């Protein structure tokens, strides 16, 4: 595994660990926790993922590299929230990606 691959793997695992922590602790001042507590609605994480996917597609259409990277990160973050919400862990995601190499 190259340094870049190890780094990406580490970033995803660290981000997922933070999301899992927010799910467990539900801090009042956490945006992530609000997605788990349904403060923003029962389907908040799903709706947000759909919104970010649309924004990603529009950024791709416009050819804006910076905006595309920003929206791509938003999609990955909200996708990880949905995975955590459904008790799918980071290893399952990474194993699936690895199997597609």
Jmol script that loads the backbone (N, CA, C; Angstrom):
load data "model"
ATOM      1  N   UNK A   1       0.856  -1.180   0.000  1.00  0.00           N
ATOM      2  CA  UNK A   1       0.000   0.000   0.000  1.00  0.00           C
ATOM      3  C   UNK A   1       0.898   1.239   0.000  1.00  0.00           C
ATOM      4  N   UNK A   2       0.631   2.167  -0.875  1.00  0.00           N
ATOM      5  CA  UNK A   2       1.437   3.382  -0.963  1.00  0.00           C
ATOM      6  C   UNK A   2       1.096   4.326   0.193  1.00  0.00           C
ATOM      7  N   UNK A   3       1.938   5.345   0.387  1.00  0.00           N
ATOM      8  CA  UNK A   3       1.676   6.346   1.429  1.00  0.00           C
ATOM      9  C   UNK A   3       0.358   7.055   1.190  1.00  0.00           C
ATOM     10  N   UNK A   4       0.042   7.343  -0.079  1.00  0.00           N
ATOM     11  CA  UNK A   4      -1.213   8.029  -0.399  1.00  0.00           C
ATOM     12  C   UNK A   4      -2.404   7.158  -0.039  1.00  0.00           C
ATOM     13  N   UNK A   5      -2.321   5.860  -0.322  1.00  0.00           N
ATOM     14  CA  UNK A   5      -3.416   4.956   0.022  1.00  0.00           C
ATOM     15  C   UNK A   5      -3.563   4.826   1.528  1.00  0.00           C
ATOM     16  N   UNK A   6      -2.446   4.701   2.223  1.00  0.00           N
ATOM     17  CA  UNK A   6      -2.497   4.599   3.680  1.00  0.00           C
ATOM     18  C   UNK A   6      -3.081   5.872   4.263  1.00  0.00           C
ATOM     19  N   UNK A   7      -2.723   6.988   3.720  1.00  0.00           N
ATOM     20  CA  UNK A   7      -3.230   8.268   4.207  1.00  0.00           C
ATOM     21  C   UNK A   7      -4.738   8.375   4.004  1.00  0.00           C
ATOM     22  N   UNK A   8      -5.219   8.016   2.828  1.00  0.00           N
ATOM     23  CA  UNK A   8      -6.660   8.077   2.557  1.00  0.00           C
ATOM     24  C   UNK A   8      -7.410   7.130   3.475  1.00  0.00           C
ATOM     25  N   UNK A   9      -6.868   5.927   3.671  1.00  0.00           N
ATOM     26  CA  UNK A   9      -7.466   4.949   4.570  1.00  0.00           C
ATOM     27  C   UNK A   9      -7.524   5.505   5.988  1.00  0.00           C
ATOM     28  N   UNK A  10      -6.429   6.115   6.430  1.00  0.00           N
ATOM     29  CA  UNK A  10      -6.381   6.697   7.777  1.00  0.00           C
ATOM     30  C   UNK A  10      -7.396   7.823   7.939  1.00  0.00           C
ATOM     31  N   UNK A  11      -7.501   8.685   6.946  1.00  0.00           N
ATOM     32  CA  UNK A  11      -8.438   9.804   7.010  1.00  0.00           C
ATOM     33  C   UNK A  11      -9.870   9.286   7.111  1.00  0.00           C
ATOM     34  N   UNK A  12     -10.231   8.310   6.284  1.00  0.00           N
ATOM     35  CA  UNK A  12     -11.583   7.750   6.337  1.00  0.00           C
ATOM     36  C   UNK A  12     -11.856   7.105   7.694  1.00  0.00           C
ATOM     37  N   UNK A  13     -10.895   6.350   8.200  1.00  0.00           N
ATOM     38  CA  UNK A  13     -11.085   5.697   9.507  1.00  0.00           C
ATOM     39  C   UNK A  13     -11.214   6.728  10.632  1.00  0.00           C
ATOM     40  N   UNK A  14     -10.374   7.745  10.594  1.00  0.00           N
ATOM     41  CA  UNK A  14     -10.439   8.782  11.628  1.00  0.00           C
ATOM     42  C   UNK A  14     -11.761   9.539  11.569  1.00  0.00           C
ATOM     43  N   UNK A  15     -12.182   9.903  10.369  1.00  0.00           N
ATOM     44  CA  UNK A  15     -13.454  10.606  10.209  1.00  0.00           C
ATOM     45  C   UNK A  15     -14.603   9.726  10.688  1.00  0.00           C
ATOM     46  N   UNK A  16     -14.581   8.457  10.310  1.00  0.00           N
ATOM     47  CA  UNK A  16     -15.641   7.544  10.734  1.00  0.00           C
ATOM     48  C   UNK A  16     -15.643   7.392  12.258  1.00  0.00           C
ATOM     49  N   UNK A  17     -14.471   7.358  12.874  1.00  0.00           N
ATOM     50  CA  UNK A  17     -14.383   7.257  14.337  1.00  0.00           C
ATOM     51  C   UNK A  17     -15.017   8.473  15.005  1.00  0.00           C
ATOM     52  N   UNK A  18     -14.793   9.655  14.454  1.00  0.00           N
ATOM     53  CA  UNK A  18     -15.415  10.868  14.995  1.00  0.00           C
ATOM     54  C   UNK A  18     -16.935  10.788  14.846  1.00  0.00           C
ATOM     55  N   UNK A  19     -17.400  10.344  13.693  1.00  0.00           N
ATOM     56  CA  UNK A  19     -18.843  10.217  13.463  1.00  0.00           C
ATOM     57  C   UNK A  19     -19.443   9.222  14.448  1.00  0.00           C
ATOM     58  N   UNK A  20     -18.783   8.085  14.644  1.00  0.00           N
ATOM     59  CA  UNK A  20     -19.257   7.081  15.615  1.00  0.00           C
ATOM     60  C   UNK A  20     -19.283   7.659  17.029  1.00  0.00           C
ATOM     61  N   UNK A  21     -18.278   8.452  17.375  1.00  0.00           N
ATOM     62  CA  UNK A  21     -18.243   9.099  18.686  1.00  0.00           C
ATOM     63  C   UNK A  21     -19.426  10.044  18.869  1.00  0.00           C
ATOM     64  N   UNK A  22     -19.722  10.827  17.834  1.00  0.00           N
ATOM     65  CA  UNK A  22     -20.864  11.753  17.908  1.00  0.00           C
ATOM     66  C   UNK A  22     -22.178  10.974  18.034  1.00  0.00           C
ATOM     67  N   UNK A  23     -22.258   9.849  17.351  1.00  0.00           N
ATOM     68  CA  UNK A  23     -23.446   9.000  17.427  1.00  0.00           C
ATOM     69  C   UNK A  23     -23.633   8.473  18.856  1.00  0.00           C
ATOM     70  N   UNK A  24     -22.537   8.095  19.477  1.00  0.00           N
ATOM     71  CA  UNK A  24     -22.577   7.535  20.835  1.00  0.00           C
ATOM     72  C   UNK A  24     -22.850   8.606  21.893  1.00  0.00           C
ATOM     73  N   UNK A  25     -22.110   9.710  21.816  1.00  0.00           N
ATOM     74  CA  UNK A  25     -22.194  10.745  22.868  1.00  0.00           C
ATOM     75  C   UNK A  25     -23.309  11.763  22.654  1.00  0.00           C
ATOM     76  N   UNK A  26     -23.672  12.009  21.402  1.00  0.00           N
ATOM     77  CA  UNK A  26     -24.708  12.990  21.037  1.00  0.00           C
ATOM     78  C   UNK A  26     -24.514  14.358  21.700  1.00  0.00           C
ATOM     79  N   UNK A  27     -23.329  14.968  21.507  1.00  0.00           N
ATOM     80  CA  UNK A  27     -23.126  16.299  22.075  1.00  0.00           C
ATOM     81  C   UNK A  27     -24.116  17.311  21.491  1.00  0.00           C
ATOM     82  N   UNK A  28     -24.626  18.159  22.343  1.00  0.00           N
ATOM     83  CA  UNK A  28     -25.679  19.103  21.943  1.00  0.00           C
ATOM     84  C   UNK A  28     -25.219  20.075  20.859  1.00  0.00           C
ATOM     85  N   UNK A  29     -23.942  20.394  20.824  1.00  0.00           N
ATOM     86  CA  UNK A  29     -23.439  21.398  19.881  1.00  0.00           C
ATOM     87  C   UNK A  29     -22.873  20.779  18.596  1.00  0.00           C
ATOM     88  N   UNK A  30     -23.185  19.509  18.326  1.00  0.00           N
ATOM     89  CA  UNK A  30     -22.607  18.810  17.195  1.00  0.00           C
ATOM     90  C   UNK A  30     -23.607  18.681  16.042  1.00  0.00           C
ATOM     91  N   UNK A  31     -23.202  19.168  14.877  1.00  0.00           N
ATOM     92  CA  UNK A  31     -24.009  19.002  13.675  1.00  0.00           C
ATOM     93  C   UNK A  31     -24.218  17.513  13.390  1.00  0.00           C
ATOM     94  N   UNK A  32     -23.151  16.743  13.509  1.00  0.00           N
ATOM     95  CA  UNK A  32     -23.245  15.313  13.245  1.00  0.00           C
ATOM     96  C   UNK A  32     -24.252  14.659  14.181  1.00  0.00           C
ATOM     97  N   UNK A  33     -24.175  14.971  15.456  1.00  0.00           N
ATOM     98  CA  UNK A  33     -25.114  14.405  16.425  1.00  0.00           C
ATOM     99  C   UNK A  33     -26.547  14.772  16.070  1.00  0.00           C
ATOM    100  N   UNK A  34     -26.753  15.975  15.556  1.00  0.00           N
ATOM    101  CA  UNK A  34     -28.113  16.389  15.194  1.00  0.00           C
ATOM    102  C   UNK A  34     -28.692  15.513  14.091  1.00  0.00           C
ATOM    103  N   UNK A  35     -27.826  14.950  13.249  1.00  0.00           N
ATOM    104  CA  UNK A  35     -28.300  14.050  12.201  1.00  0.00           C
ATOM    105  C   UNK A  35     -28.754  12.712  12.787  1.00  0.00           C
ATOM    106  N   UNK A  36     -28.163  12.314  13.906  1.00  0.00           N
ATOM    107  CA  UNK A  36     -28.538  11.059  14.563  1.00  0.00           C
ATOM    108  C   UNK A  36     -29.746  11.227  15.478  1.00  0.00           C
ATOM    109  N   UNK A  37     -29.934  12.405  16.021  1.00  0.00           N
ATOM    110  CA  UNK A  37     -31.024  12.608  16.979  1.00  0.00           C
ATOM    111  C   UNK A  37     -32.306  13.029  16.295  1.00  0.00           C
ATOM    112  N   UNK A  38     -32.268  13.164  15.005  1.00  0.00           N
ATOM    113  CA  UNK A  38     -33.429  13.570  14.215  1.00  0.00           C
ATOM    114  C   UNK A  38     -33.876  14.990  14.552  1.00  0.00           C
ATOM    115  N   UNK A  39     -32.969  15.755  15.146  1.00  0.00           N
ATOM    116  CA  UNK A  39     -33.249  17.164  15.418  1.00  0.00           C
ATOM    117  C   UNK A  39     -33.625  17.887  14.124  1.00  0.00           C
ATOM    118  N   UNK A  40     -33.031  17.448  13.044  1.00  0.00           N
ATOM    119  CA  UNK A  40     -33.280  18.061  11.737  1.00  0.00           C
ATOM    120  C   UNK A  40     -34.292  17.253  10.920  1.00  0.00           C
ATOM    121  N   UNK A  41     -34.941  16.286  11.562  1.00  0.00           N
ATOM    122  CA  UNK A  41     -35.924  15.454  10.868  1.00  0.00           C
ATOM    123  C   UNK A  41     -35.478  14.016  10.795  1.00  0.00           C
ATOM    124  N   UNK A  42     -36.434  13.117  10.676  1.00  0.00           N
ATOM    125  CA  UNK A  42     -36.134  11.682  10.718  1.00  0.00           C
ATOM    126  C   UNK A  42     -35.181  11.240   9.620  1.00  0.00           C
ATOM    127  N   UNK A  43     -35.292  11.827   8.444  1.00  0.00           N
ATOM    128  CA  UNK A  43     -34.449  11.447   7.316  1.00  0.00           C
ATOM    129  C   UNK A  43     -33.370  12.490   7.017  1.00  0.00           C
ATOM    130  N   UNK A  44     -32.959  13.222   8.026  1.00  0.00           N
ATOM    131  CA  UNK A  44     -32.036  14.342   7.817  1.00  0.00           C
ATOM    132  C   UNK A  44     -30.761  13.925   7.098  1.00  0.00           C
ATOM    133  N   UNK A  45     -30.138  12.846   7.525  1.00  0.00           N
ATOM    134  CA  UNK A  45     -28.871  12.429   6.905  1.00  0.00           C
ATOM    135  C   UNK A  45     -29.092  12.007   5.459  1.00  0.00           C
ATOM    136  N   UNK A  46     -30.183  11.310   5.193  1.00  0.00           N
ATOM    137  CA  UNK A  46     -30.484  10.890   3.823  1.00  0.00           C
ATOM    138  C   UNK A  46     -30.768  12.089   2.925  1.00  0.00           C
ATOM    139  N   UNK A  47     -31.547  13.021   3.431  1.00  0.00           N
ATOM    140  CA  UNK A  47     -31.857  14.218   2.653  1.00  0.00           C
ATOM    141  C   UNK A  47     -30.594  15.024   2.373  1.00  0.00           C
ATOM    142  N   UNK A  48     -29.730  15.129   3.377  1.00  0.00           N
ATOM    143  CA  UNK A  48     -28.496  15.891   3.209  1.00  0.00           C
ATOM    144  C   UNK A  48     -27.585  15.208   2.187  1.00  0.00           C
ATOM    145  N   UNK A  49     -27.515  13.885   2.218  1.00  0.00           N
ATOM    146  CA  UNK A  49     -26.707  13.156   1.241  1.00  0.00           C
ATOM    147  C   UNK A  49     -27.221  13.411  -0.171  1.00  0.00           C
ATOM    148  N   UNK A  50     -28.530  13.386  -0.351  1.00  0.00           N
ATOM    149  CA  UNK A  50     -29.110  13.674  -1.661  1.00  0.00           C
ATOM    150  C   UNK A  50     -28.816  15.092  -2.114  1.00  0.00           C
ATOM    151  N   UNK A  51     -28.916  16.038  -1.201  1.00  0.00           N
ATOM    152  CA  UNK A  51     -28.621  17.442  -1.520  1.00  0.00           C
ATOM    153  C   UNK A  51     -27.172  17.598  -1.958  1.00  0.00           C
ATOM    154  N   UNK A  52     -26.271  16.969  -1.219  1.00  0.00           N
ATOM    155  CA  UNK A  52     -24.849  17.079  -1.555  1.00  0.00           C
ATOM    156  C   UNK A  52     -24.538  16.409  -2.889  1.00  0.00           C
ATOM    157  N   UNK A  53     -25.232  15.308  -3.197  1.00  0.00           N
ATOM    158  CA  UNK A  53     -25.025  14.641  -4.482  1.00  0.00           C
ATOM    159  C   UNK A  53     -25.413  15.565  -5.630  1.00  0.00           C
ATOM    160  N   UNK A  54     -26.521  16.280  -5.463  1.00  0.00           N
ATOM    161  CA  UNK A  54     -26.952  17.233  -6.491  1.00  0.00           C
ATOM    162  C   UNK A  54     -25.927  18.343  -6.656  1.00  0.00           C
ATOM    163  N   UNK A  55     -25.430  18.870  -5.537  1.00  0.00           N
ATOM    164  CA  UNK A  55     -24.426  19.941  -5.595  1.00  0.00           C
ATOM    165  C   UNK A  55     -23.135  19.440  -6.246  1.00  0.00           C
ATOM    166  N   UNK A  56     -22.772  18.184  -5.985  1.00  0.00           N
ATOM    167  CA  UNK A  56     -21.591  17.590  -6.606  1.00  0.00           C
ATOM    168  C   UNK A  56     -21.764  17.504  -8.129  1.00  0.00           C
ATOM    169  N   UNK A  57     -22.928  17.057  -8.555  1.00  0.00           N
ATOM    170  CA  UNK A  57     -23.203  16.952  -9.994  1.00  0.00           C
ATOM    171  C   UNK A  57     -23.152  18.319 -10.678  1.00  0.00           C
ATOM    172  N   UNK A  58     -23.697  19.328 -10.026  1.00  0.00           N
ATOM    173  CA  UNK A  58     -23.667  20.674 -10.603  1.00  0.00           C
ATOM    174  C   UNK A  58     -22.244  21.211 -10.687  1.00  0.00           C
ATOM    175  N   UNK A  59     -21.436  20.939  -9.659  1.00  0.00           N
ATOM    176  CA  UNK A  59     -20.038  21.372  -9.686  1.00  0.00           C
ATOM    177  C   UNK A  59     -19.288  20.656 -10.805  1.00  0.00           C
ATOM    178  N   UNK A  60     -19.594  19.382 -11.015  1.00  0.00           N
ATOM    179  CA  UNK A  60     -18.944  18.627 -12.098  1.00  0.00           C
ATOM    180  C   UNK A  60     -19.343  19.202 -13.453  1.00  0.00           C
ATOM    181  N   UNK A  61     -20.608  19.532 -13.593  1.00  0.00           N
ATOM    182  CA  UNK A  61     -21.103  20.111 -14.843  1.00  0.00           C
ATOM    183  C   UNK A  61     -20.420  21.436 -15.133  1.00  0.00           C
ATOM    184  N   UNK A  62     -20.190  22.229 -14.078  1.00  0.00           N
ATOM    185  CA  UNK A  62     -19.562  23.538 -14.243  1.00  0.00           C
ATOM    186  C   UNK A  62     -18.048  23.454 -14.399  1.00  0.00           C
ATOM    187  N   UNK A  63     -17.470  22.295 -14.100  1.00  0.00           N
ATOM    188  CA  UNK A  63     -16.028  22.129 -14.239  1.00  0.00           C
ATOM    189  C   UNK A  63     -15.226  22.877 -13.190  1.00  0.00           C
ATOM    190  N   UNK A  64     -15.827  23.169 -12.055  1.00  0.00           N
ATOM    191  CA  UNK A  64     -15.152  23.909 -10.979  1.00  0.00           C
ATOM    192  C   UNK A  64     -14.441  22.912 -10.068  1.00  0.00           C
ATOM    193  N   UNK A  65     -13.127  22.771 -10.252  1.00  0.00           N
ATOM    194  CA  UNK A  65     -12.362  21.762  -9.521  1.00  0.00           C
ATOM    195  C   UNK A  65     -12.429  21.947  -8.010  1.00  0.00           C
ATOM    196  N   UNK A  66     -12.286  23.161  -7.529  1.00  0.00           N
ATOM    197  CA  UNK A  66     -12.313  23.411  -6.089  1.00  0.00           C
ATOM    198  C   UNK A  66     -13.682  23.078  -5.507  1.00  0.00           C
ATOM    199  N   UNK A  67     -14.726  23.493  -6.198  1.00  0.00           N
ATOM    200  CA  UNK A  67     -16.083  23.217  -5.722  1.00  0.00           C
ATOM    201  C   UNK A  67     -16.390  21.721  -5.810  1.00  0.00           C
ATOM    202  N   UNK A  68     -15.873  21.078  -6.836  1.00  0.00           N
ATOM    203  CA  UNK A  68     -16.070  19.640  -6.996  1.00  0.00           C
ATOM    204  C   UNK A  68     -15.412  18.878  -5.837  1.00  0.00           C
ATOM    205  N   UNK A  69     -14.216  19.263  -5.462  1.00  0.00           N
ATOM    206  CA  UNK A  69     -13.538  18.626  -4.319  1.00  0.00           C
ATOM    207  C   UNK A  69     -14.317  18.878  -3.030  1.00  0.00           C
ATOM    208  N   UNK A  70     -14.792  20.111  -2.856  1.00  0.00           N
ATOM    209  CA  UNK A  70     -15.573  20.471  -1.663  1.00  0.00           C
ATOM    210  C   UNK A  70     -16.844  19.634  -1.567  1.00  0.00           C
ATOM    211  N   UNK A  71     -17.583  19.562  -2.648  1.00  0.00           N
ATOM    212  CA  UNK A  71     -18.840  18.812  -2.648  1.00  0.00           C
ATOM    213  C   UNK A  71     -18.595  17.306  -2.555  1.00  0.00           C
ATOM    214  N   UNK A  72     -17.494  16.846  -3.141  1.00  0.00           N
ATOM    215  CA  UNK A  72     -17.133  15.432  -3.006  1.00  0.00           C
ATOM    216  C   UNK A  72     -16.870  15.065  -1.556  1.00  0.00           C
ATOM    217  N   UNK A  73     -16.178  15.950  -0.843  1.00  0.00           N
ATOM    218  CA  UNK A  73     -15.933  15.716   0.582  1.00  0.00           C
ATOM    219  C   UNK A  73     -17.247  15.709   1.364  1.00  0.00           C
ATOM    220  N   UNK A  74     -18.157  16.600   1.001  1.00  0.00           N
ATOM    221  CA  UNK A  74     -19.471  16.620   1.659  1.00  0.00           C
ATOM    222  C   UNK A  74     -20.221  15.307   1.442  1.00  0.00           C
ATOM    223  N   UNK A  75     -20.161  14.780   0.220  1.00  0.00           N
ATOM    224  CA  UNK A  75     -20.826  13.503  -0.066  1.00  0.00           C
ATOM    225  C   UNK A  75     -20.220  12.391   0.780  1.00  0.00           C
ATOM    226  N   UNK A  76     -18.915  12.314   0.815  1.00  0.00           N
ATOM    227  CA  UNK A  76     -18.261  11.249   1.583  1.00  0.00           C
ATOM    228  C   UNK A  76     -18.619  11.355   3.054  1.00  0.00           C
ATOM    229  N   UNK A  77     -18.574  12.559   3.603  1.00  0.00           N
ATOM    230  CA  UNK A  77     -18.927  12.756   5.013  1.00  0.00           C
ATOM    231  C   UNK A  77     -20.361  12.287   5.290  1.00  0.00           C
ATOM    232  N   UNK A  78     -21.311  12.760   4.497  1.00  0.00           N
ATOM    233  CA  UNK A  78     -22.712  12.398   4.740  1.00  0.00           C
ATOM    234  C   UNK A  78     -22.977  10.921   4.451  1.00  0.00           C
ATOM    235  N   UNK A  79     -22.246  10.335   3.514  1.00  0.00           N
ATOM    236  CA  UNK A  79     -22.360   8.904   3.265  1.00  0.00           C
ATOM    237  C   UNK A  79     -21.893   8.122   4.491  1.00  0.00           C
ATOM    238  N   UNK A  80     -20.798   8.565   5.111  1.00  0.00           N
ATOM    239  CA  UNK A  80     -20.309   7.904   6.315  1.00  0.00           C
ATOM    240  C   UNK A  80     -21.307   8.032   7.459  1.00  0.00           C
ATOM    241  N   UNK A  81     -21.972   9.169   7.559  1.00  0.00           N
ATOM    242  CA  UNK A  81     -23.010   9.332   8.579  1.00  0.00           C
ATOM    243  C   UNK A  81     -24.132   8.321   8.345  1.00  0.00           C
ATOM    244  N   UNK A  82     -24.572   8.176   7.107  1.00  0.00           N
ATOM    245  CA  UNK A  82     -25.645   7.224   6.796  1.00  0.00           C
ATOM    246  C   UNK A  82     -25.189   5.795   7.088  1.00  0.00           C
ATOM    247  N   UNK A  83     -23.940   5.474   6.766  1.00  0.00           N
ATOM    248  CA  UNK A  83     -23.428   4.137   7.089  1.00  0.00           C
ATOM    249  C   UNK A  83     -23.450   3.913   8.600  1.00  0.00           C
ATOM    250  N   UNK A  84     -22.971   4.881   9.362  1.00  0.00           N
ATOM    251  CA  UNK A  84     -22.967   4.757  10.822  1.00  0.00           C
ATOM    252  C   UNK A  84     -24.383   4.647  11.361  1.00  0.00           C
ATOM    253  N   UNK A  85     -25.282   5.410  10.795  1.00  0.00           N
ATOM    254  CA  UNK A  85     -26.682   5.386  11.217  1.00  0.00           C
ATOM    255  C   UNK A  85     -27.273   3.985  11.039  1.00  0.00           C
ATOM    256  N   UNK A  86     -26.773   3.269  10.044  1.00  0.00           N
ATOM    257  CA  UNK A  86     -27.262   1.929   9.735  1.00  0.00           C
ATOM    258  C   UNK A  86     -26.332   0.828  10.260  1.00  0.00           C
ATOM    259  N   UNK A  87     -25.446   1.200  11.182  1.00  0.00           N
ATOM    260  CA  UNK A  87     -24.528   0.263  11.843  1.00  0.00           C
ATOM    261  C   UNK A  87     -23.623  -0.500  10.881  1.00  0.00           C
ATOM    262  N   UNK A  88     -23.240   0.155   9.793  1.00  0.00           N
ATOM    263  CA  UNK A  88     -22.253  -0.398   8.867  1.00  0.00           C
ATOM    264  C   UNK A  88     -20.934   0.270   9.223  1.00  0.00           C
ATOM    265  N   UNK A  89     -19.917  -0.525   9.544  1.00  0.00           N
ATOM    266  CA  UNK A  89     -18.669   0.089   9.984  1.00  0.00           C
ATOM    267  C   UNK A  89     -17.721   0.397   8.834  1.00  0.00           C
ATOM    268  N   UNK A  90     -16.705   1.157   9.141  1.00  0.00           N
ATOM    269  CA  UNK A  90     -15.744   1.601   8.130  1.00  0.00           C
ATOM    270  C   UNK A  90     -15.044   0.420   7.475  1.00  0.00           C
ATOM    271  N   UNK A  91     -14.776  -0.636   8.247  1.00  0.00           N
ATOM    272  CA  UNK A  91     -14.098  -1.798   7.671  1.00  0.00           C
ATOM    273  C   UNK A  91     -14.925  -2.427   6.552  1.00  0.00           C
ATOM    274  N   UNK A  92     -16.232  -2.478   6.720  1.00  0.00           N
ATOM    275  CA  UNK A  92     -17.092  -3.055   5.681  1.00  0.00           C
ATOM    276  C   UNK A  92     -16.981  -2.246   4.394  1.00  0.00           C
ATOM    277  N   UNK A  93     -16.987  -0.922   4.531  1.00  0.00           N
ATOM    278  CA  UNK A  93     -16.846  -0.054   3.363  1.00  0.00           C
ATOM    279  C   UNK A  93     -15.480  -0.245   2.708  1.00  0.00           C
ATOM    280  N   UNK A  94     -14.433  -0.189   3.513  1.00  0.00           N
ATOM    281  CA  UNK A  94     -13.078  -0.308   2.970  1.00  0.00           C
ATOM    282  C   UNK A  94     -12.833  -1.697   2.367  1.00  0.00           C
ATOM    283  N   UNK A  95     -13.376  -2.745   2.993  1.00  0.00           N
ATOM    284  CA  UNK A  95     -13.251  -4.084   2.429  1.00  0.00           C
ATOM    285  C   UNK A  95     -13.938  -4.178   1.074  1.00  0.00           C
ATOM    286  N   UNK A  96     -15.113  -3.565   0.976  1.00  0.00           N
ATOM    287  CA  UNK A  96     -15.841  -3.577  -0.301  1.00  0.00           C
ATOM    288  C   UNK A  96     -15.051  -2.829  -1.382  1.00  0.00           C
ATOM    289  N   UNK A  97     -14.492  -1.686  -1.022  1.00  0.00           N
ATOM    290  CA  UNK A  97     -13.685  -0.948  -1.979  1.00  0.00           C
ATOM    291  C   UNK A  97     -12.462  -1.757  -2.402  1.00  0.00           C
ATOM    292  N   UNK A  98     -11.824  -2.406  -1.436  1.00  0.00           N
ATOM    293  CA  UNK A  98     -10.646  -3.228  -1.718  1.00  0.00           C
ATOM    294  C   UNK A  98     -11.004  -4.363  -2.677  1.00  0.00           C
ATOM    295  N   UNK A  99     -12.176  -4.954  -2.504  1.00  0.00           N
ATOM    296  CA  UNK A  99     -12.567  -6.069  -3.366  1.00  0.00           C
ATOM    297  C   UNK A  99     -12.801  -5.633  -4.812  1.00  0.00           C
ATOM    298  N   UNK A 100     -12.936  -4.344  -5.026  1.00  0.00           N
ATOM    299  CA  UNK A 100     -13.187  -3.826  -6.375  1.00  0.00           C
ATOM    300  C   UNK A 100     -11.932  -3.388  -7.088  1.00  0.00           C
ATOM    301  N   UNK A 101     -10.785  -3.532  -6.463  1.00  0.00           N
ATOM    302  CA  UNK A 101      -9.530  -3.118  -7.089  1.00  0.00           C
ATOM    303  C   UNK A 101      -9.190  -3.986  -8.258  1.00  0.00           C
TER     304      UNK A 101
END
end "model"
wireframe off; spacefill off
backbone 0.3
color backbone group
